[in-house]
């Protein structure tokens, strides 16, 4: 028979069950809200298509290839979103009012992800830099209500990335300056030490010229008598003291 103490220790507290139920209910609410949002977005796109059709306009779409070109142009020139769309519209001979209609679309997650992946594979400098600095946030962009809002987020992410790179470049330049100064300081110190090592010789020659004994010269220059005698007896030095 199971003891009462064992039963009470293994049973899940009532508070935990209530908390799990609250979490489960909230997850259901989030999923329902997301479904409602996705449905509303799809209905909005359909209404815009119907509006365009009622005005005799051709269907306007923005695909992965369009996004690749627009994003590449946008990041390179940092131009306004509308200008990047307009340039693409003209360059690709898009249908009438293509920019005004597509720029308001909610960002398509699949197309946008494919576009950024393609740019990375092409070696796009800006996208790669944003990813290297962990600033590129596609999840935030694709949640935007329009391409105008989403791509503006992308531009801000690029701005942050460039500021971080500029900071790193300045620090690197500062480190190089400090390193160069350290090298120059060492060079000058080495030179001073070499000069200091030669000073006693000049002093010994002057003392020899004045008639000072070699034993006294050794004491005055702080060197051994043998060292001083050997130096002063060198032919090239001896001629300077006579």
Backbone as CSV, one residue per row, in Angstrom:
resi,resn,N_x,N_y,N_z,CA_x,CA_y,CA_z,C_x,C_y,C_z
1,UNK,0.843,-1.203,0.000,0.000,0.000,0.000,0.878,1.253,0.000
2,UNK,0.536,2.213,-0.832,1.341,3.443,-0.936,1.126,4.313,0.281
3,UNK,2.213,4.797,0.850,2.098,5.632,2.045,1.561,6.996,1.682
4,UNK,0.842,7.682,2.602,0.282,9.024,2.339,1.344,10.042,1.977
5,UNK,2.512,9.917,2.661,3.582,10.902,2.404,4.096,10.807,0.982
6,UNK,4.221,9.583,0.419,4.707,9.384,-0.944,3.724,9.932,-1.960
7,UNK,2.421,9.723,-1.693,1.383,10.219,-2.596,1.404,11.739,-2.679
8,UNK,1.535,12.396,-1.541,1.513,13.863,-1.506,2.744,14.469,-2.164
9,UNK,3.892,13.743,-2.113,5.129,14.297,-2.669,5.185,14.185,-4.181
10,UNK,4.497,13.199,-4.759,4.561,12.991,-6.207,3.394,13.629,-6.951
11,UNK,2.329,13.973,-6.264,1.166,14.580,-6.915,1.500,15.988,-7.384
12,UNK,1.017,16.354,-8.571,1.275,17.700,-9.116,0.431,18.722,-8.370
13,UNK,1.061,19.805,-7.877,0.301,20.828,-7.144,-0.806,21.419,-8.015
14,UNK,-1.883,21.798,-7.367,-3.033,22.371,-8.079,-2.644,23.658,-8.805
15,UNK,-1.754,24.445,-8.172,-1.329,25.717,-8.762,-0.631,25.496,-10.108
16,UNK,0.178,24.411,-10.188,0.889,24.110,-11.436,-0.082,23.751,-12.561
17,UNK,-1.106,22.986,-12.213,-2.106,22.604,-13.209,-2.825,23.829,-13.754
18,UNK,-3.163,24.753,-12.848,-3.854,25.981,-13.265,-2.954,26.830,-14.159
19,UNK,-1.669,26.885,-13.804,-0.721,27.677,-14.592,-0.555,27.092,-15.991
20,UNK,-0.451,25.764,-16.067,-0.322,25.105,-17.367,-1.548,25.347,-18.230
21,UNK,-2.715,25.359,-17.598,-3.957,25.604,-18.342,-3.991,27.037,-18.867
22,UNK,-3.529,27.985,-18.041,-3.500,29.387,-18.466,-2.561,29.564,-19.660
23,UNK,-1.385,28.900,-19.603,-0.418,28.972,-20.704,-1.016,28.380,-21.972
24,UNK,-1.664,27.237,-21.817,-2.293,26.575,-22.972,-3.379,27.447,-23.586
25,UNK,-4.201,28.070,-22.734,-5.264,28.953,-23.223,-4.683,30.154,-23.955
26,UNK,-3.594,30.701,-23.399,-2.983,31.889,-24.010,-2.354,31.536,-25.362
27,UNK,-1.732,30.352,-25.453,-1.175,29.905,-26.730,-2.270,29.762,-27.777
28,UNK,-3.416,29.272,-27.360,-4.548,29.130,-28.272,-5.007,30.504,-28.752
29,UNK,-5.031,31.489,-27.832,-5.436,32.858,-28.194,-4.472,33.452,-29.211
30,UNK,-3.170,33.210,-28.988,-2.156,33.756,-29.907,-2.327,33.154,-31.300
31,UNK,-2.525,31.834,-31.363,-2.710,31.168,-32.659,-3.962,31.692,-33.356
32,UNK,-5.022,31.881,-32.568,-6.275,32.382,-33.143,-6.087,33.795,-33.675
33,UNK,-5.360,34.612,-32.896,-5.112,35.996,-33.318,-4.261,36.031,-34.583
34,UNK,-3.242,35.150,-34.652,-2.397,35.084,-35.840,-3.202,34.664,-37.061
35,UNK,-4.092,33.706,-36.852,-4.947,33.246,-37.953,-5.849,34.384,-38.435
36,UNK,-6.412,35.129,-37.473,-7.266,36.267,-37.819,-6.482,37.312,-38.597
37,UNK,-5.224,37.569,-38.131,-4.367,38.553,-38.794,-4.052,38.119,-40.219
38,UNK,-3.647,36.858,-40.382,-3.305,36.342,-41.714,-4.511,36.395,-42.650
39,UNK,-5.669,36.063,-42.096,-6.899,36.099,-42.899,-7.212,37.519,-43.340
40,UNK,-7.107,38.466,-42.387,-7.389,39.871,-42.687,-6.415,40.408,-43.736
41,UNK,-5.135,40.013,-43.621,-4.129,40.466,-44.591,-4.457,39.929,-45.983
42,UNK,-4.835,38.660,-46.062,-5.193,38.060,-47.351,-6.416,38.748,-47.943
43,UNK,-7.398,39.066,-47.085,-8.604,39.752,-47.552,-8.266,41.150,-48.041
44,UNK,-7.332,41.813,-47.342,-6.911,43.155,-47.748,-6.257,43.118,-49.124
45,UNK,-5.403,42.141,-49.347,-4.756,42.008,-50.654,-5.789,41.774,-51.753
46,UNK,-6.789,40.953,-51.429,-7.820,40.663,-52.413,-8.638,41.912,-52.727
47,UNK,-8.931,42.689,-51.676,-9.676,43.933,-51.879,-8.884,44.905,-52.756
48,UNK,-7.583,44.955,-52.538,-6.750,45.843,-53.343,-6.720,45.383,-54.802
49,UNK,-6.684,44.058,-54.995,-6.718,43.526,-56.363,-8.048,43.881,-57.036
50,UNK,-9.160,43.747,-56.257,-10.483,44.076,-56.790,-10.572,45.558,-57.118
51,UNK,-9.976,46.380,-56.234,-9.988,47.825,-56.471,-9.226,48.149,-57.759
52,UNK,-8.046,47.516,-57.904,-7.243,47.746,-59.109,-7.994,47.305,-60.361
53,UNK,-8.639,46.136,-60.254,-9.386,45.616,-61.409,-10.536,46.541,-61.774
54,UNK,-11.183,47.111,-60.727,-12.313,48.012,-60.985,-11.868,49.292,-61.681
55,UNK,-10.600,49.607,-61.517,-10.058,50.820,-62.147,-9.340,50.479,-63.454
56,UNK,-9.494,49.237,-63.878,-8.904,48.830,-65.157,-7.407,48.641,-65.101
57,UNK,-6.874,48.350,-63.890,-5.433,48.152,-63.748,-5.087,46.668,-63.782
58,UNK,-3.923,46.365,-64.330,-3.458,44.979,-64.364,-3.090,44.520,-62.948
59,UNK,-3.136,43.215,-62.685,-2.713,42.708,-61.380,-1.243,43.055,-61.127
60,UNK,-0.944,43.490,-59.914,0.426,43.863,-59.560,0.950,42.882,-58.516
61,UNK,2.112,42.303,-58.785,2.721,41.347,-57.862,4.165,41.727,-57.612
62,UNK,4.683,41.328,-56.450,6.109,41.517,-56.161,6.677,40.159,-55.768
63,UNK,7.624,39.671,-56.563,8.191,38.350,-56.333,9.603,38.407,-55.787
64,UNK,10.189,37.232,-55.629,11.546,37.132,-55.075,12.561,37.881,-55.926
65,UNK,12.466,37.735,-57.237,13.430,38.405,-58.125,13.321,39.922,-58.012
66,UNK,12.065,40.414,-57.856,11.876,41.857,-57.669,12.545,42.314,-56.371
67,UNK,12.340,41.546,-55.323,12.896,41.910,-54.020,14.425,41.901,-54.030
68,UNK,15.010,40.937,-54.719,16.477,40.866,-54.786,17.035,42.164,-55.360
69,UNK,16.451,42.597,-56.484,16.937,43.820,-57.138,16.682,45.055,-56.285
70,UNK,15.484,45.150,-55.696,15.115,46.319,-54.898,15.982,46.420,-53.641
71,UNK,16.151,45.310,-52.931,16.954,45.318,-51.703,18.408,45.669,-52.017
72,UNK,18.932,45.080,-53.082,20.319,45.351,-53.480,20.510,46.836,-53.770
73,UNK,19.573,47.415,-54.519,19.638,48.836,-54.863,19.469,49.706,-53.618
74,UNK,18.550,49.299,-52.769,18.236,50.063,-51.558,19.426,50.135,-50.610
75,UNK,20.076,49.008,-50.383,21.202,48.965,-49.457,22.431,49.659,-50.012
76,UNK,22.569,49.641,-51.330,23.731,50.269,-51.956,23.605,51.788,-51.968
77,UNK,22.412,52.265,-52.277,22.208,53.711,-52.430,21.618,54.366,-51.184
78,UNK,20.989,53.533,-50.308,20.294,54.047,-49.113,19.228,55.078,-49.504
79,UNK,18.628,54.882,-50.659,17.596,55.798,-51.149,16.266,55.516,-50.448
80,UNK,15.284,56.424,-50.591,13.948,56.171,-50.025,13.335,54.911,-50.638
81,UNK,12.470,54.243,-49.868,11.857,52.995,-50.336,11.090,53.224,-51.639
82,UNK,10.300,54.287,-51.666,9.478,54.564,-52.851,10.344,54.771,-54.094
83,UNK,11.516,55.394,-53.912,12.405,55.635,-55.054,12.972,54.312,-55.582
84,UNK,13.333,53.399,-54.651,13.866,52.099,-55.066,12.803,51.304,-55.821
85,UNK,11.553,51.366,-55.356,10.458,50.670,-56.039,10.194,51.303,-57.400
86,UNK,10.181,52.638,-57.435,9.900,53.343,-58.684,10.960,53.040,-59.733
87,UNK,12.216,53.036,-59.308,13.308,52.735,-60.250,13.147,51.332,-60.816
88,UNK,12.753,50.394,-59.950,12.556,49.019,-60.398,11.364,48.929,-61.357
89,UNK,10.316,49.680,-61.051,9.123,49.688,-61.910,9.468,50.139,-63.321
90,UNK,10.256,51.213,-63.402,10.637,51.760,-64.714,11.589,50.816,-65.441
91,UNK,12.581,50.338,-64.692,13.615,49.483,-65.290,13.028,48.174,-65.832
92,UNK,12.047,47.610,-65.103,11.458,46.328,-65.484,10.144,46.467,-66.257
93,UNK,9.777,47.714,-66.580,8.531,47.983,-67.333,7.319,47.312,-66.674
94,UNK,7.171,47.566,-65.374,6.056,46.977,-64.633,4.736,47.634,-65.039
95,UNK,3.651,47.025,-64.594,2.332,47.537,-64.958,2.060,48.888,-64.306
96,UNK,0.992,49.532,-64.747,0.646,50.873,-64.297,0.457,50.923,-62.778
97,UNK,1.086,51.938,-62.150,1.013,52.171,-60.701,1.495,50.966,-59.882
98,UNK,2.439,50.238,-60.433,2.963,49.050,-59.743,3.540,49.408,-58.376
99,UNK,4.306,50.485,-58.319,4.931,50.892,-57.055,3.891,51.220,-55.996
100,UNK,2.927,52.081,-56.348,1.914,52.524,-55.379,1.115,51.357,-54.814
101,UNK,0.984,50.297,-55.597,0.161,49.165,-55.155,0.987,48.122,-54.394
102,UNK,2.155,47.774,-54.904,2.941,46.711,-54.251,3.627,47.163,-52.968
103,UNK,3.967,48.443,-52.880,4.695,48.931,-51.708,3.854,48.831,-50.444
104,UNK,2.523,48.700,-50.620,1.613,48.616,-49.473,1.344,47.174,-49.047
105,UNK,1.830,46.205,-49.816,1.612,44.793,-49.472,2.308,44.451,-48.154
106,UNK,1.709,43.528,-47.392,2.388,42.971,-46.236,3.548,42.119,-46.721
107,UNK,4.647,42.126,-45.999,5.859,41.425,-46.448,5.624,39.917,-46.510
108,UNK,5.954,39.349,-47.656,5.834,37.907,-47.832,7.085,37.243,-47.250
109,UNK,6.900,36.461,-46.195,8.019,35.862,-45.465,8.888,34.994,-46.364
110,UNK,8.250,34.131,-47.163,8.998,33.199,-48.008,9.828,33.948,-49.051
111,UNK,9.200,34.899,-49.737,9.908,35.642,-50.784,11.051,36.465,-50.204
112,UNK,10.806,37.099,-49.047,11.834,37.942,-48.448,13.022,37.099,-47.985
113,UNK,12.744,35.955,-47.363,13.828,35.067,-46.916,14.630,34.556,-48.106
114,UNK,13.933,34.186,-49.182,14.623,33.713,-50.385,15.496,34.811,-50.986
115,UNK,14.982,36.041,-50.951,15.734,37.172,-51.516,17.011,37.437,-50.732
116,UNK,16.917,37.457,-49.399,18.113,37.718,-48.577,19.118,36.573,-48.693
117,UNK,18.620,35.341,-48.784,19.523,34.189,-48.969,20.261,34.298,-50.304
118,UNK,19.524,34.715,-51.337,20.136,34.862,-52.658,21.214,35.945,-52.639
119,UNK,20.948,37.037,-51.934,21.927,38.119,-51.844,23.162,37.677,-51.068
120,UNK,22.965,36.869,-50.045,24.104,36.338,-49.295,24.958,35.439,-50.185
121,UNK,24.289,34.606,-50.969,24.998,33.706,-51.883,25.744,34.483,-52.970
122,UNK,25.198,35.653,-53.327,25.861,36.500,-54.326,27.031,37.267,-53.713
123,UNK,27.130,37.212,-52.387,28.204,37.925,-51.702,27.907,39.393,-51.489
124,UNK,26.611,39.734,-51.350,26.246,41.136,-51.095,26.931,41.635,-49.820
125,UNK,27.717,42.692,-49.962,28.535,43.199,-48.858,27.694,43.640,-47.670
126,UNK,26.629,44.401,-47.939,25.824,44.958,-46.854,25.094,43.875,-46.060
127,UNK,24.444,42.941,-46.786,23.715,41.863,-46.116,24.669,41.006,-45.289
128,UNK,25.832,40.671,-45.866,26.821,39.854,-45.157,27.312,40.560,-43.899
129,UNK,27.549,41.863,-44.017,28.032,42.644,-42.881,26.984,42.675,-41.770
130,UNK,25.723,42.852,-42.160,24.639,42.878,-41.182,24.518,41.542,-40.452
131,UNK,24.714,40.467,-41.205,24.650,39.135,-40.593,25.852,38.900,-39.682
132,UNK,27.038,39.323,-40.120,28.250,39.151,-39.312,28.144,39.877,-37.973
133,UNK,27.492,41.027,-37.987,27.328,41.809,-36.754,26.068,41.413,-35.969
134,UNK,25.379,40.366,-36.441,24.152,39.874,-35.785,23.082,40.961,-35.661
135,UNK,23.008,41.821,-36.673,22.002,42.889,-36.674,20.824,42.534,-37.580
136,UNK,21.082,41.765,-38.627,20.030,41.382,-39.569,18.935,40.600,-38.848
137,UNK,17.725,41.168,-38.830,16.595,40.550,-38.128,15.427,40.394,-39.105
138,UNK,15.428,39.290,-39.829,14.401,39.050,-40.843,13.031,38.848,-40.203
139,UNK,13.009,38.193,-39.030,11.734,37.932,-38.361,10.977,39.223,-38.081
140,UNK,11.702,40.238,-37.656,11.067,41.530,-37.378,10.552,42.180,-38.659
141,UNK,11.313,42.051,-39.734,10.950,42.675,-41.009,9.691,42.057,-41.594
142,UNK,9.619,40.719,-41.600,8.492,40.046,-42.257,7.174,40.214,-41.486
143,UNK,7.259,40.708,-40.256,6.038,40.966,-39.486,5.427,42.329,-39.840
144,UNK,6.115,43.090,-40.661,5.657,44.436,-41.013,4.386,44.388,-41.862
145,UNK,3.561,45.419,-41.725,2.288,45.482,-42.453,2.474,45.829,-43.926
146,UNK,3.645,46.356,-44.277,3.888,46.733,-45.677,5.372,46.630,-45.990
147,UNK,5.669,46.568,-47.295,7.071,46.540,-47.700,7.754,47.856,-47.366
148,UNK,6.992,48.915,-47.369,7.553,50.220,-47.026,8.085,50.201,-45.591
149,UNK,7.270,49.695,-44.656,7.683,49.624,-43.248,8.797,48.601,-43.051
150,UNK,8.659,47.439,-43.691,9.651,46.376,-43.528,11.026,46.759,-44.036
151,UNK,11.071,47.380,-45.215,12.361,47.747,-45.793,12.983,48.942,-45.082
152,UNK,12.153,49.765,-44.469,12.696,50.844,-43.637,13.398,50.266,-42.410
153,UNK,12.850,49.174,-41.883,13.525,48.476,-40.779,14.882,47.957,-41.243
154,UNK,14.904,47.424,-42.458,16.151,46.902,-43.016,17.189,48.011,-43.138
155,UNK,16.748,49.187,-43.586,17.659,50.324,-43.717,18.223,50.740,-42.358
156,UNK,17.373,50.719,-41.330,17.839,51.078,-39.981,18.831,50.043,-39.456
157,UNK,18.572,48.776,-39.783,19.496,47.724,-39.369,20.863,47.925,-40.030
158,UNK,20.844,48.344,-41.299,22.101,48.622,-42.006,22.827,49.798,-41.346
159,UNK,22.068,50.819,-40.965,22.672,52.001,-40.339,23.372,51.623,-39.034
160,UNK,22.701,50.793,-38.225,23.292,50.332,-36.972,24.572,49.539,-37.255
161,UNK,24.510,48.665,-38.277,25.664,47.852,-38.641,26.853,48.719,-39.037
162,UNK,26.609,49.729,-39.866,27.687,50.601,-40.326,28.291,51.404,-39.177
163,UNK,27.441,51.781,-38.212,27.943,52.502,-37.033,28.844,51.588,-36.193
164,UNK,28.450,50.335,-36.053,29.264,49.376,-35.302,30.605,49.125,-36.004
165,UNK,30.545,49.015,-37.338,31.782,48.803,-38.100,32.705,50.010,-37.993
166,UNK,32.109,51.216,-38.064,32.907,52.435,-37.956,33.596,52.493,-36.589
167,UNK,32.879,52.094,-35.564,33.448,52.072,-34.213,34.618,51.098,-34.148
168,UNK,34.434,49.910,-34.719,35.506,48.911,-34.733,36.712,49.408,-35.523
169,UNK,36.448,50.077,-36.651,37.544,50.607,-37.479,38.340,51.664,-36.712
170,UNK,37.620,52.512,-35.974,38.295,53.556,-35.193,39.142,52.950,-34.084
171,UNK,38.603,51.917,-33.441,39.361,51.252,-32.373,40.596,50.565,-32.945
172,UNK,40.448,49.955,-34.128,41.579,49.284,-34.768,42.665,50.292,-35.138
173,UNK,42.224,51.455,-35.651,43.175,52.505,-36.021,43.891,53.040,-34.778
174,UNK,43.128,53.170,-33.694,43.713,53.651,-32.438,44.737,52.656,-31.909
175,UNK,44.390,51.366,-31.969,45.312,50.321,-31.520,46.597,50.333,-32.351
176,UNK,46.459,50.561,-33.672,47.639,50.602,-34.538,48.528,51.793,-34.187
177,UNK,47.884,52.949,-33.907,48.639,54.147,-33.535,49.435,53.896,-32.259
178,UNK,48.770,53.267,-31.287,49.439,52.960,-30.019,50.589,51.985,-30.251
179,UNK,50.342,50.979,-31.085,51.384,49.990,-31.387,52.579,50.648,-32.068
180,UNK,52.286,51.563,-33.019,53.363,52.275,-33.722,54.183,53.121,-32.750
181,UNK,53.495,53.747,-31.808,54.192,54.585,-30.813,55.067,53.725,-29.908
182,UNK,54.538,52.551,-29.530,55.324,51.651,-28.687,56.604,51.218,-29.400
183,UNK,56.490,50.939,-30.694,57.665,50.542,-31.484,58.687,51.678,-31.539
184,UNK,58.184,52.915,-31.743,59.082,54.074,-31.832,59.757,54.349,-30.487
185,UNK,59.008,54.202,-29.398,59.568,54.404,-28.056,60.684,53.407,-27.789
186,UNK,60.456,52.142,-28.160,61.481,51.115,-27.963,62.729,51.429,-28.783
187,UNK,62.507,51.882,-30.036,63.645,52.209,-30.899,64.493,53.326,-30.279
188,UNK,63.816,54.377,-29.789,64.535,55.507,-29.194,65.244,55.113,-27.905
189,UNK,64.587,54.262,-27.104,65.222,53.807,-25.871,66.470,52.982,-26.161
190,UNK,66.359,52.115,-27.181,67.523,51.310,-27.573,68.671,52.207,-28.032
191,UNK,68.291,53.255,-28.760,69.307,54.196,-29.256,69.975,54.935,-28.106
192,UNK,69.163,55.333,-27.109,69.702,56.023,-25.936,70.651,55.117,-25.154
193,UNK,70.267,53.827,-25.060,71.129,52.886,-24.350,72.456,52.696,-25.078
194,UNK,72.388,52.655,-26.412,73.621,52.523,-27.189,74.513,53.756,-26.993
195,UNK,73.871,54.930,-27.016,74.624,56.178,-26.833,75.252,56.247,-25.441
196,UNK,74.445,55.769,-24.477,74.955,55.784,-23.101,76.170,54.888,-22.971
197,UNK,76.131,53.756,-23.704,77.261,52.831,-23.653,78.523,53.421,-24.272
198,UNK,78.378,54.399,-25.180,79.520,55.017,-25.843,80.039,56.244,-25.096
199,UNK,79.244,56.783,-24.156,79.614,58.028,-23.477,80.917,57.910,-22.695
200,UNK,81.168,56.797,-22.017,82.357,56.647,-21.183,83.644,56.693,-22.023
201,UNK,83.535,56.253,-23.260,84.705,56.244,-24.128,85.149,57.666,-24.456
202,UNK,84.152,58.508,-24.794,84.481,59.914,-25.087,85.072,60.586,-23.856
203,UNK,84.500,60.283,-22.697,84.987,60.851,-21.433,86.414,60.372,-21.134
204,UNK,86.679,59.094,-21.402,88.020,58.537,-21.146,89.064,59.216,-22.027
205,UNK,88.731,59.473,-23.294,89.661,60.144,-24.206,89.971,61.556,-23.705
206,UNK,88.927,62.282,-23.267,89.136,63.645,-22.770,90.022,63.651,-21.527
207,UNK,89.806,62.685,-20.631,90.605,62.610,-19.410,92.052,62.253,-19.726
208,UNK,92.233,61.357,-20.725,93.581,60.966,-21.128,94.331,62.161,-21.692
209,UNK,93.625,62.958,-22.480,94.240,64.167,-23.060,94.689,65.136,-21.973
210,UNK,93.927,65.169,-20.861,94.247,66.112,-19.785,95.333,65.585,-18.852
211,UNK,95.859,64.364,-19.148,96.959,63.814,-18.367,96.540,62.965,-17.194
212,UNK,95.298,62.610,-17.104,94.820,61.776,-15.993,95.315,60.352,-16.162
213,UNK,95.705,59.733,-15.042,96.184,58.364,-15.088,95.048,57.409,-15.455
214,UNK,95.441,56.302,-16.095,94.431,55.326,-16.528,93.656,54.732,-15.353
215,UNK,94.341,54.528,-14.237,93.668,53.973,-13.057,92.606,54.935,-12.542
216,UNK,92.927,56.241,-12.608,91.956,57.247,-12.155,90.815,57.384,-13.165
217,UNK,91.180,57.267,-14.447,90.140,57.346,-15.510,89.112,56.234,-15.302
218,UNK,89.598,55.029,-15.014,88.702,53.880,-14.809,87.701,54.161,-13.698
219,UNK,88.187,54.782,-12.612,87.300,55.110,-11.498,86.285,56.178,-11.900
220,UNK,86.746,57.177,-12.639,85.887,58.299,-13.014,84.792,57.898,-14.012
221,UNK,85.096,56.981,-14.926,84.089,56.583,-15.929,83.294,55.354,-15.496
222,UNK,83.667,54.762,-14.351,82.913,53.626,-13.833,83.167,52.338,-14.569
223,UNK,84.384,52.184,-15.118,84.721,50.945,-15.820,85.964,50.318,-15.186
224,UNK,86.206,49.043,-15.495,87.395,48.369,-14.980,88.658,48.920,-15.620
225,UNK,89.785,48.825,-14.864,91.055,49.371,-15.366,91.479,48.682,-16.656
226,UNK,91.318,47.379,-16.720,91.711,46.628,-17.920,90.887,47.065,-19.129
227,UNK,89.582,47.263,-18.914,88.701,47.692,-20.006,89.125,49.038,-20.546
228,UNK,89.430,49.959,-19.628,89.840,51.310,-20.033,91.181,51.273,-20.759
229,UNK,92.139,50.505,-20.213,93.466,50.419,-20.829,93.394,49.811,-22.224
230,UNK,92.606,48.737,-22.363,92.462,48.081,-23.659,91.901,49.044,-24.694
231,UNK,90.899,49.824,-24.267,90.277,50.768,-25.201,91.249,51.876,-25.584
232,UNK,91.937,52.474,-24.590,92.815,53.617,-24.853,94.075,53.218,-25.608
233,UNK,94.433,51.952,-25.543,95.633,51.484,-26.236,95.374,51.092,-27.686
234,UNK,94.109,51.140,-28.102,93.815,50.857,-29.510,94.439,51.947,-30.373
235,UNK,95.088,51.582,-31.466,95.802,52.560,-32.298,94.950,53.746,-32.723
236,UNK,93.725,53.452,-33.134,92.857,54.538,-33.611,92.430,55.473,-32.490
237,UNK,92.440,54.948,-31.239,92.072,55.779,-30.093,93.322,56.493,-29.551
238,UNK,94.430,55.779,-29.577,95.672,56.320,-29.037,96.103,57.594,-29.761
239,UNK,95.848,57.601,-31.094,96.221,58.794,-31.859,95.389,60.025,-31.485
240,UNK,94.209,59.761,-30.873,93.347,60.877,-30.466,93.781,61.482,-29.138
241,UNK,94.564,60.726,-28.391,94.965,61.193,-27.051,96.372,61.780,-27.012
242,UNK,97.089,61.618,-28.099,98.483,62.135,-28.122,98.543,63.587,-28.566
